Amino acid sequence: MNKYIYISFIVPIFNEELKIRKTILSILKQNTSVEFEIIIIDGMSNDKTRKILRELKSLYSNIILLNNEKKIVSVGFNKGLSISKGQIIIRVDGHSTLKSDFVKNCIDTFGRVNADCVGGPTNHVSQSYIGDLIKIAQTSKFGTGGVSFRSKITNGKYVNTLAFGAYKRDIFKKIGGYDEELIRNQDDEFNFRLIQNGGTIWIDPLIKSSYYSRDSILKFIKQYFQYGFYKVRVMQKRSSLASIRHIMPASFVISLIFSLIFYYLLDNHFVFFSLIFPYIFLALSASMVGLNFKIKNLFSVLPLSFIYFAMHFSYGFGSLLGLLFFIKKWGSNKTFDINFDKNLFSKI
């Protein structure tokens, strides 16, 4: 890294009135002497988010506010990226916070490790009973397949993806910005593209952040449906599969559909029960493990098991619909080049 370092935080958001102040203050309170800018791109929020942003802007001169009329995260990120000045680019979500030594540890890690992107594990935080259960599901191996940045790690290692990564600016010049077709999974697609182009991503346990889990089952189901739906487009664009875990939910849903056909049309109950009983056993077991086998938590075993099922089914069903919706787009892998001189955006 160069001796002089300047960092650009890019924060695409929409309707984050409950969390955005904490998010921005966690960036402003970084324990570092490194200079940085915070580029916040708002998708035309209709709650109190914009009022809070204007208040923060009046207090801190390194905050830049832009509008994102298209309300798509990837579009907003690219808009912020195009006017950014940092040698290091860090994407932060409006429902997350960074530990005070996040920047310091990112820079230290770049000095120790040959990587194009560095990041760390995210600590999932919840503020309700449903949020607690969703947090357990999102951080369990049964729920998400043991993805590294959602797990507790003790040693650094190279990985395929992570959240809230710090990227060297040159990587965007080399492979382009976020794919603006993707409503979800735009960061996964970008990281996959980075790896395919010879780049490296390093996860380090010292680089810590927090992520606020959904506190609504319906919002959670919608989130994972979209993950599955757009994961198909990621596979098409990258002409490959990043991990076997991405197709397991779709395989489960297909198996469930065929087992129900056997059950009702062929009066064959064996296929259905041979699928559903092992799944129920695994979901109940994972729930008890996630709840630490505490007697006081036993009443939550069934709700948590349902959340596991909702996660897997919504992701898998979304993937199947994605296969149908994007059936004519195999082989289309357009990327989005970034014009870093562009500065023609409406400001808040």
Buried (B, 14 or more C-beta within 10 A) or exposed (E): EEEEBBBBBBBBBBBBBBBBBBBBEBBBEBEBEBEBBBBBBBBBBEEBBBEBBEEBBEEEEEBBBBBBEEBBBBBBBBBBBBBBEBBBBBBBBBBBBBBEBBBBBBBBBBEEBEBBBBBBBBBBBBEEEBBBBBBBBBBBBBBBBEBBBBBEBEEBEEBBBBBBBBBBBEBBEBBBBBBBBBBBBBBBBBBBBBBBEEBBBBBBBBBBBBBBBBBEBEEBBBBBBBBBBBBBBBBBBBEEEBBEEBBBBBEBBBBBEEBBEBBEEEEEEEBBEEBBEEBEEEBBEBBBEBBEEEEEBEEBBEEBBBBBBBBBBBBBBBBBBBBEBBEEEEEEBEBBEBEBEEEEBEEB
